[in-house]
């Protein structure tokens, strides 16, 4: 196999340009609707329940710690981001769309790499940027509203450090990163294995997989702790070190290894369709 039949930078750039030109209206509509919808939800949430977003001038508090509620809102960003990833290969269920896509003059690797970079890497950055913009717009919208002026509230500006949470541990950060990466890669790859309603079937299979994982954890809990009753997980008392529990280590191992395997499986599945 020639090297340029696997990956050619110029051809990859042309493929990316073609996709963006053909689907620019769809992408603009998706991002615009998400921006407006998220802005509306943030304004409503802040106005109805300002605690967690504001601090009172008369109270002696740490203003930076009062933005804890932003983390709850960011979950909506992750849901939208997951949906954006999940429709990466949504056209594969249609014979016509699938045939048109597979006949594009680009290698299988390039057809796999572009949506991976655009939707997973660039998508996360863009959805997070939209969240940052919406929080700023919502703050400008509400800061002079009668309710906030009457109660002498000041809305805490959103900072990306607020997404880190209260736990500051490198291992926990790695665990969260690989959990997020696994969910994204799962939603990106698994739809390739379904012909119809790929996203719906992928989401259902994901929850089935999570249920099986917790079932195994329940079984291990009963093995290591005879006092456990019912469908409960109790592995927190088993430590590998001072700050690492066996459940966290197992989660990190499974998500990291599974993510790598899924990436390769997705490529070969797309290559199989190409053939």
C-alpha contacts under 8 A as a table, 3 or more apart, distances in Angstrom:
res1	aa1	res2	aa2	distance
1	X	5	X	6.91
1	X	6	X	7.81
2	X	5	X	5.37
2	X	6	X	7.09
3	X	6	X	5.49
3	X	7	X	6.58
3	X	8	X	7.86
4	X	7	X	5.07
4	X	8	X	4.95
5	X	8	X	7.12
5	X	107	X	6.25
6	X	107	X	5.75
6	X	108	X	7.45
6	X	109	X	6.34
6	X	110	X	7.67
7	X	11	X	7.90
7	X	12	X	7.30
7	X	107	X	6.66
7	X	109	X	6.79
7	X	110	X	6.38
8	X	11	X	5.33
8	X	12	X	6.02
9	X	12	X	4.96
9	X	13	X	6.17
10	X	13	X	5.12
10	X	14	X	6.28
11	X	14	X	5.07
11	X	15	X	6.14
11	X	106	X	6.71
12	X	15	X	5.04
12	X	16	X	6.17
12	X	106	X	7.07
12	X	110	X	6.00
12	X	114	X	7.84
13	X	16	X	5.05
13	X	17	X	6.14
14	X	17	X	5.08
14	X	18	X	6.08
15	X	18	X	5.10
15	X	19	X	6.26
15	X	105	X	7.93
15	X	106	X	6.81
16	X	19	X	5.22
16	X	20	X	6.23
16	X	114	X	6.64
17	X	20	X	5.17
17	X	21	X	6.04
18	X	21	X	5.18
18	X	22	X	6.08
19	X	22	X	5.23
19	X	23	X	5.96
19	X	24	X	7.92
20	X	23	X	5.26
20	X	24	X	5.18
21	X	24	X	5.34
22	X	25	X	7.86
23	X	26	X	5.24
23	X	27	X	6.20
24	X	27	X	5.12
24	X	28	X	5.99
25	X	28	X	5.11
25	X	29	X	6.04
26	X	29	X	5.12
26	X	30	X	6.19
27	X	30	X	5.10
27	X	31	X	6.21
28	X	31	X	5.31
28	X	32	X	5.85
29	X	32	X	5.13
29	X	33	X	5.95
30	X	33	X	5.38
30	X	34	X	6.15
31	X	34	X	5.06
31	X	35	X	6.00
32	X	35	X	5.06
32	X	36	X	6.20
33	X	36	X	5.27
33	X	37	X	5.86
34	X	37	X	5.09
34	X	38	X	5.80
34	X	80	X	7.56
35	X	38	X	5.35
35	X	39	X	6.03
35	X	130	X	6.08
35	X	131	X	7.66
35	X	134	X	6.91
36	X	39	X	5.09
36	X	40	X	6.19
37	X	40	X	5.23
37	X	41	X	6.28
38	X	41	X	5.06
38	X	42	X	6.08
38	X	76	X	7.86
38	X	131	X	7.49
38	X	134	X	6.96
39	X	42	X	5.18
39	X	43	X	6.19
39	X	134	X	5.02
39	X	135	X	7.24
39	X	137	X	7.46
39	X	138	X	6.50
40	X	43	X	5.30
40	X	44	X	6.18
41	X	44	X	5.14
41	X	45	X	5.99
42	X	45	X	5.08
42	X	46	X	5.97
42	X	73	X	7.37
42	X	134	X	7.51
42	X	135	X	7.00
42	X	138	X	6.55
43	X	46	X	5.25
43	X	47	X	6.03
43	X	138	X	5.27
43	X	139	X	7.93
43	X	141	X	7.68
43	X	142	X	7.36
44	X	47	X	5.24
44	X	48	X	6.02
45	X	48	X	5.33
45	X	49	X	5.77
45	X	50	X	7.25
46	X	49	X	5.34
46	X	50	X	4.60
46	X	51	X	7.84
46	X	53	X	6.81
47	X	50	X	5.67
47	X	142	X	7.37
50	X	53	X	5.50
50	X	54	X	6.09
51	X	54	X	5.87
51	X	55	X	7.79
51	X	66	X	7.91
51	X	69	X	7.83
52	X	66	X	5.22
52	X	67	X	5.25
52	X	68	X	5.50
52	X	69	X	4.70
52	X	70	X	7.61
53	X	66	X	5.98
53	X	67	X	4.82
53	X	68	X	7.12
53	X	69	X	6.10
53	X	70	X	7.13
53	X	155	X	5.64
53	X	156	X	5.69
54	X	63	X	7.82
54	X	66	X	6.26
54	X	67	X	7.02
54	X	153	X	5.97
54	X	154	X	5.25
54	X	155	X	4.22
54	X	156	X	5.31
55	X	59	X	7.55
55	X	61	X	7.36
55	X	63	X	6.12
55	X	66	X	6.45
55	X	153	X	5.85
55	X	154	X	5.61
55	X	155	X	6.70
55	X	156	X	7.03
56	X	59	X	5.36
56	X	151	X	7.76
56	X	152	X	6.14
56	X	153	X	5.09
56	X	154	X	6.50
57	X	60	X	7.63
57	X	152	X	6.55
57	X	153	X	6.95
57	X	154	X	7.46
62	X	65	X	5.56
62	X	66	X	6.85
63	X	66	X	5.28
63	X	67	X	7.58
63	X	156	X	6.69
64	X	67	X	6.24
64	X	156	X	7.04
65	X	68	X	6.34
66	X	69	X	7.78
66	X	156	X	6.93
67	X	70	X	5.87
67	X	156	X	5.99
67	X	157	X	7.69
67	X	158	X	6.87
67	X	162	X	6.74
68	X	71	X	6.03
68	X	72	X	7.85
68	X	162	X	6.44
68	X	165	X	7.86
69	X	72	X	5.35
69	X	73	X	6.80
70	X	73	X	5.09
70	X	74	X	6.20
70	X	158	X	7.14
70	X	162	X	7.11
70	X	163	X	7.48
71	X	74	X	5.03
71	X	75	X	6.86
71	X	162	X	6.75
71	X	163	X	5.46
71	X	165	X	7.78
72	X	75	X	5.61
72	X	76	X	7.86
73	X	76	X	5.71
73	X	77	X	7.34
74	X	77	X	5.01
74	X	78	X	6.52
74	X	131	X	7.45
74	X	163	X	7.88
75	X	78	X	5.05
75	X	79	X	6.32
76	X	79	X	5.03
76	X	80	X	6.27
77	X	80	X	5.18
77	X	81	X	5.99
77	X	127	X	6.42
77	X	128	X	7.07
77	X	131	X	7.01
78	X	81	X	4.87
78	X	82	X	5.95
79	X	82	X	5.08
79	X	83	X	6.29
80	X	83	X	5.14
80	X	84	X	6.23
80	X	127	X	7.96
81	X	84	X	5.05
81	X	85	X	6.33
81	X	123	X	6.84
81	X	124	X	6.55
81	X	127	X	6.56
82	X	85	X	5.13
82	X	86	X	6.06
82	X	183	X	7.82
82	X	184	X	6.25
82	X	187	X	7.00
83	X	86	X	4.89
83	X	87	X	6.48
84	X	87	X	5.73
84	X	88	X	7.05
84	X	119	X	6.79
84	X	123	X	7.75
85	X	88	X	5.46
85	X	119	X	5.59
85	X	120	X	6.42
85	X	184	X	6.71
85	X	187	X	6.28
85	X	188	X	5.58
86	X	89	X	7.51
86	X	90	X	7.61
86	X	187	X	4.84
86	X	188	X	5.42
86	X	191	X	7.24
86	X	199	X	5.82
87	X	90	X	4.73
87	X	188	X	7.77
87	X	199	X	6.69
88	X	115	X	6.43
88	X	119	X	7.36
88	X	188	X	6.45
89	X	92	X	5.69
89	X	188	X	7.76
89	X	191	X	6.78
89	X	192	X	6.67
90	X	93	X	6.63
90	X	191	X	7.42
90	X	198	X	6.84
90	X	199	X	7.40
91	X	94	X	5.68
91	X	97	X	5.54
91	X	98	X	5.97
92	X	95	X	7.05
92	X	97	X	6.56
92	X	98	X	4.67
92	X	192	X	7.18
92	X	195	X	6.54
93	X	97	X	7.90
93	X	98	X	6.99
93	X	194	X	7.36
93	X	195	X	4.31
93	X	196	X	4.97
93	X	197	X	7.48
93	X	198	X	7.42
94	X	97	X	5.33
94	X	98	X	5.80
94	X	195	X	7.70
94	X	196	X	7.94
95	X	98	X	5.10
95	X	99	X	5.95
96	X	99	X	5.20
96	X	100	X	6.16
97	X	100	X	5.12
97	X	101	X	6.06
98	X	101	X	5.13
98	X	102	X	6.12
99	X	102	X	5.19
99	X	103	X	6.19
100	X	103	X	5.33
100	X	104	X	6.65
101	X	104	X	5.54
102	X	273	X	7.82
102	X	274	X	5.84
106	X	110	X	6.20
106	X	111	X	6.62
107	X	110	X	5.21
107	X	111	X	6.34
108	X	111	X	5.08
108	X	112	X	6.16
108	X	267	X	7.62
108	X	270	X	6.88
108	X	271	X	5.80
108	X	274	X	7.14
109	X	112	X	5.02
109	X	113	X	5.87
109	X	267	X	6.97
110	X	113	X	4.95
110	X	114	X	6.01
111	X	114	X	5.81
111	X	115	X	7.10
112	X	115	X	6.09
112	X	116	X	6.39
112	X	267	X	6.46
112	X	270	X	7.51
113	X	116	X	5.05
113	X	117	X	6.13
114	X	117	X	5.26
114	X	118	X	5.86
115	X	118	X	4.95
115	X	119	X	5.44
115	X	120	X	7.52
116	X	119	X	5.61
116	X	120	X	5.42
116	X	121	X	7.09
116	X	188	X	7.66
117	X	120	X	5.58
117	X	121	X	4.99
117	X	122	X	6.16
118	X	121	X	6.01
118	X	122	X	4.94
118	X	123	X	6.01
119	X	122	X	5.87
119	X	123	X	4.48
119	X	124	X	7.38
120	X	123	X	5.19
120	X	124	X	5.95
120	X	184	X	6.95
121	X	124	X	5.53
121	X	125	X	6.61
122	X	125	X	5.16
122	X	126	X	6.08
123	X	126	X	5.09
123	X	127	X	5.99
124	X	127	X	5.28
124	X	128	X	6.03
125	X	128	X	5.23
125	X	129	X	6.11
126	X	129	X	4.96
126	X	130	X	6.15
127	X	130	X	5.04
127	X	131	X	6.30
128	X	131	X	5.02
128	X	132	X	6.32
129	X	132	X	4.99
129	X	133	X	6.21
130	X	133	X	5.08
130	X	134	X	6.05
131	X	134	X	5.11
131	X	135	X	6.16
132	X	135	X	5.32
132	X	136	X	6.42
132	X	158	X	7.02
133	X	136	X	5.20
133	X	137	X	6.21
134	X	137	X	4.99
134	X	138	X	5.92
135	X	138	X	5.06
135	X	139	X	6.06
135	X	157	X	7.64
135	X	158	X	6.54
136	X	139	X	5.10
136	X	140	X	6.29
136	X	157	X	7.10
136	X	158	X	7.46
137	X	140	X	5.13
137	X	141	X	6.11
138	X	141	X	4.95
138	X	142	X	6.23
139	X	142	X	5.39
139	X	143	X	5.74
139	X	155	X	6.36
139	X	157	X	7.44
140	X	143	X	5.62
140	X	144	X	7.61
141	X	144	X	7.11
141	X	145	X	7.49
142	X	145	X	5.05
142	X	148	X	7.13
143	X	148	X	6.29
143	X	149	X	7.39
143	X	153	X	7.88
143	X	154	X	6.82
143	X	155	X	6.72
144	X	148	X	6.72
144	X	149	X	6.24
145	X	148	X	5.57
145	X	149	X	6.26
146	X	149	X	5.11
146	X	150	X	5.85
147	X	150	X	5.23
147	X	151	X	6.38
148	X	151	X	5.34
148	X	152	X	5.87
148	X	153	X	5.03
148	X	154	X	7.38
149	X	152	X	4.91
149	X	153	X	6.36
150	X	153	X	7.83
158	X	162	X	7.28
159	X	162	X	5.62
159	X	163	X	7.87
160	X	163	X	5.64
160	X	164	X	7.57
161	X	164	X	5.45
161	X	165	X	7.77
162	X	165	X	6.10
164	X	167	X	7.50
164	X	168	X	7.84
165	X	168	X	7.67
167	X	172	X	7.75
168	X	172	X	7.67
168	X	173	X	7.77
169	X	172	X	5.33
169	X	173	X	6.27
170	X	173	X	5.02
170	X	174	X	6.27
171	X	174	X	5.11
171	X	175	X	6.20
171	X	244	X	7.65
172	X	175	X	4.95
172	X	176	X	6.19
172	X	248	X	7.86
173	X	176	X	5.22
173	X	177	X	6.12
174	X	177	X	5.04
174	X	178	X	6.19
174	X	252	X	7.53
175	X	178	X	5.39
175	X	179	X	6.13
175	X	248	X	7.15
175	X	251	X	7.16
175	X	252	X	5.09
176	X	179	X	5.07
176	X	180	X	6.19
177	X	180	X	5.26
177	X	181	X	6.08
178	X	181	X	4.77
178	X	182	X	5.83
178	X	252	X	6.71
178	X	255	X	5.80
178	X	256	X	5.71
178	X	259	X	7.88
179	X	182	X	5.12
179	X	183	X	6.31
179	X	251	X	7.91
179	X	252	X	7.44
179	X	255	X	5.82
179	X	256	X	7.86
180	X	183	X	5.27
180	X	184	X	6.26
181	X	184	X	5.14
181	X	185	X	6.03
181	X	255	X	7.97
181	X	259	X	7.02
182	X	185	X	5.15
182	X	186	X	5.87
182	X	255	X	5.61
182	X	256	X	7.14
182	X	258	X	7.10
182	X	259	X	5.06
183	X	186	X	5.12
183	X	187	X	6.23
184	X	187	X	5.28
184	X	188	X	6.12
185	X	188	X	4.84
185	X	189	X	5.94
185	X	259	X	6.34
185	X	262	X	6.93
185	X	263	X	6.95
186	X	189	X	5.35
186	X	190	X	5.69
186	X	206	X	7.91
186	X	259	X	7.48
186	X	262	X	6.94
187	X	190	X	5.93
187	X	191	X	6.79
187	X	199	X	7.56
187	X	202	X	6.60
187	X	203	X	7.50
188	X	191	X	6.68
189	X	192	X	5.83
189	X	193	X	7.85
189	X	262	X	6.61
189	X	263	X	6.99
189	X	265	X	7.68
189	X	266	X	4.97
190	X	193	X	5.56
190	X	194	X	7.44
190	X	202	X	6.11
190	X	266	X	7.27
191	X	194	X	5.40
191	X	195	X	7.91
191	X	198	X	4.75
191	X	199	X	5.97
191	X	201	X	7.74
191	X	202	X	5.96
192	X	195	X	7.51
192	X	198	X	7.48
192	X	266	X	7.00
192	X	269	X	6.85
192	X	270	X	7.02
193	X	198	X	7.79
193	X	269	X	7.40
194	X	197	X	7.35
194	X	198	X	5.10
194	X	201	X	7.54
195	X	198	X	6.26
197	X	200	X	5.52
197	X	201	X	6.21
198	X	201	X	5.24
198	X	202	X	5.96
199	X	202	X	4.99
199	X	203	X	6.20
200	X	203	X	5.27
200	X	204	X	6.25
201	X	204	X	5.09
201	X	205	X	6.01
202	X	205	X	5.11
202	X	206	X	6.06
203	X	206	X	5.01
203	X	207	X	6.44
204	X	207	X	5.33
204	X	208	X	6.28
205	X	208	X	4.93
205	X	209	X	6.07
206	X	209	X	5.00
206	X	210	X	6.24
207	X	210	X	4.93
207	X	211	X	6.10
208	X	211	X	5.04
208	X	212	X	6.24
209	X	212	X	5.10
209	X	213	X	6.19
210	X	213	X	5.02
210	X	214	X	6.26
211	X	214	X	5.23
211	X	215	X	6.09
212	X	215	X	4.91
212	X	216	X	6.27
213	X	216	X	5.20
213	X	217	X	6.30
214	X	217	X	4.80
214	X	218	X	6.04
214	X	233	X	7.52
215	X	218	X	5.04
215	X	219	X	6.28
215	X	231	X	7.76
216	X	219	X	5.00
216	X	220	X	6.24
217	X	220	X	5.06
217	X	221	X	6.04
217	X	233	X	6.00
217	X	235	X	7.98
218	X	221	X	4.96
218	X	222	X	6.35
218	X	231	X	6.09
218	X	232	X	5.68
218	X	233	X	4.89
218	X	234	X	7.53
219	X	222	X	5.25
219	X	223	X	6.38
220	X	223	X	4.94
220	X	224	X	6.14
220	X	235	X	7.93
221	X	224	X	5.33
221	X	225	X	5.53
221	X	226	X	7.75
221	X	228	X	6.76
221	X	232	X	7.64
221	X	233	X	5.71
221	X	234	X	5.34
221	X	235	X	5.83
222	X	225	X	5.17
222	X	226	X	5.29
222	X	227	X	7.40
222	X	228	X	5.71
222	X	229	X	7.70
223	X	226	X	6.34
224	X	235	X	7.82
225	X	228	X	5.89
225	X	234	X	7.46
228	X	232	X	6.89
228	X	233	X	7.89
228	X	234	X	7.02
229	X	232	X	6.69
234	X	237	X	7.25
235	X	238	X	5.63
235	X	245	X	7.62
235	X	246	X	6.89
235	X	247	X	6.15
236	X	239	X	7.19
236	X	245	X	6.03
236	X	246	X	7.34
236	X	247	X	6.89
237	X	245	X	7.43
238	X	245	X	5.87
238	X	246	X	5.91
239	X	242	X	6.85
239	X	243	X	7.55
239	X	244	X	5.87
239	X	245	X	4.29
239	X	246	X	5.80
240	X	243	X	7.85
240	X	244	X	5.47
240	X	245	X	5.56
240	X	246	X	6.06
241	X	244	X	5.17
241	X	245	X	7.13
244	X	248	X	6.64
244	X	249	X	6.95
245	X	248	X	5.38
245	X	249	X	6.38
246	X	249	X	5.05
246	X	250	X	6.04
247	X	250	X	5.15
247	X	251	X	6.13
248	X	251	X	5.10
248	X	252	X	6.15
249	X	252	X	5.16
249	X	253	X	6.17
250	X	253	X	5.13
250	X	254	X	6.12
251	X	254	X	5.28
251	X	255	X	6.04
252	X	255	X	5.40
252	X	256	X	6.00
253	X	256	X	5.43
253	X	257	X	6.05
254	X	257	X	5.44
254	X	258	X	5.75
255	X	258	X	5.17
255	X	259	X	5.89
256	X	259	X	5.24
256	X	260	X	6.52
257	X	260	X	5.35
257	X	261	X	6.31
258	X	261	X	5.09
258	X	262	X	5.96
259	X	262	X	5.17
259	X	263	X	6.31
260	X	263	X	5.31
260	X	264	X	6.73
261	X	264	X	5.39
261	X	265	X	6.15
262	X	265	X	4.92
262	X	266	X	5.95
263	X	266	X	5.30
263	X	267	X	6.47
264	X	267	X	5.21
264	X	268	X	6.37
265	X	268	X	5.31
265	X	269	X	6.06
266	X	269	X	5.08
266	X	270	X	6.21
267	X	270	X	5.24
267	X	271	X	6.14
268	X	271	X	4.80
268	X	272	X	5.98
269	X	272	X	4.98
269	X	273	X	6.45
270	X	273	X	5.12
270	X	274	X	6.30
271	X	274	X	4.90
271	X	275	X	6.31
272	X	275	X	5.19
